[in-house]
């Protein structure tokens, strides 16, 4: 006696159709749960691609301006610091503070001229050929 597939389907039901439906449902669930969003494009992210390449120029007047400079560095901006309008002793204290902050953030502080320094966070690459041995602090 030969078995007919349609008789078996009627008696036991078709497992293949149910299995395919379950697979499709599971796939759709997995797809919605595993969304990967790049950090630069998350909701609430303030930065755009143009913001990430900004360089800010500041002229500190008092020592407390150093904290504002560090906040810019923490926001991943490079900062050019011009010490031409501040006393030498205050400038030295600010340079020491900024050097420590950039070191803690794996950034760099480089002397561009006697009174101008470049502070960069770790996401900036700076290529320069300085003849002065004190150029990289």
N, C-alpha and C positions, 0 to 999 in steps of 0.2 A: 504494500500500500504506500503510495507516494504522498508525502506531505506537501501541502500547498502553503506557500509563505503567507498568503492572505488569511488563511485559517489560523495560523499561528499568531499573526498580528492581532486578529480579532480576539483570540483567547487570552493571550498574554500581554497584549499592548505592544506598541513599538518603542523599544528602549532607545533606538537610534535618534528619533526625533526629540525625545526628552533630553538626551545627553547633549545634543547640539544646542538646544535652548539653554540648558544649564551653563554650557561653556560660554555662550554668547553673553549671558547675564553676568557671569563671573568676570569675564574680560572687561565688560563695561564698568563694573564696580572697581576693578583694579585700576583702570585708566583714570577714573575720577579721583582716587585716593592718592596716586603717585604723581601729582603735578609738581614739577620742579621749576621754580621761578628764580632766575638769576638775581642776586642781591642788588644789583644796580637797577633793576626794574621792579622791585617790590613796591607795593602801595606804601605811601608815606616816605619813600626815599626822596630826599630833597635834591640830590645831584642829578645832573644830566651829563651827557658825554662832554659837553663844552665846559662844564664846571670843573671837571676833573683835571683839566690842564691849566688852571689859573695860577698865576704868580702874583702875589700881593706885595706891594712896596709900602713900607712903613718908615716913619721917622719918629722914634720914641722920644718923648720929652722928659718923662720921669720913669723911675724904676718900675712902678706898677703897670706900665704899658707892656711889660714883658709877658704878663699873664694873657693879655689879649693876643699877643703874637703866638704863644703856645696854643691857644685855642684854635687859631687858624691852622697851625701845624696838625693838631689833632683832627681837624676837618679835612685833612689830606691836601692842603694847599701849600705850595712853596712860598717862602717869604724872603724878600730882599729887605734887609734892615740897614737903613742909612743913619749913621751916628754923627753926622756933621753938625747937628744942632743940639748936642747934649754934652755935658761935661765929661771929661775923660774917665773919671772915677765911676760915674754912673754907667757909662758905656761898658766899662770893664765888668761891672756887676751884672749887667743885662746879658753880655756875651757869655759869662759863666753860667747864668741861669738857663739861657737858650741852649748852650752846649750840652748841659746835663739833660734837659728835656728832650732834645733831638736824639741823644744817645739812648735814653730810655725807650724811645719809640723806634729804635733802629734806623733813625734818619742820619743826616749829616749836617755839619755846619762848616762852611768854607769861607775863607777870607777872599773877597774879590779885589778890594783895595784897602788902604789903611783904615778907612772908616765905613766901609760897606761890606756886609756879610750876607751870605746866602744860606738860609736854613731850609732844608727839604725833609719831608717825611720819607718813609721807606719805599713809597711807590714812585719816586722820582729817580731817574738816572741822570747824573750830571757828569759830563765829560769836559775836562778843562786841562790845559797845560800851564800850570803856574810854575814860575821859576823860584818863587819864594818857598822856603822850607816850612813856613808856618801856614801855608794855604789851607791845609786840611786839618781842622782841629778835632 
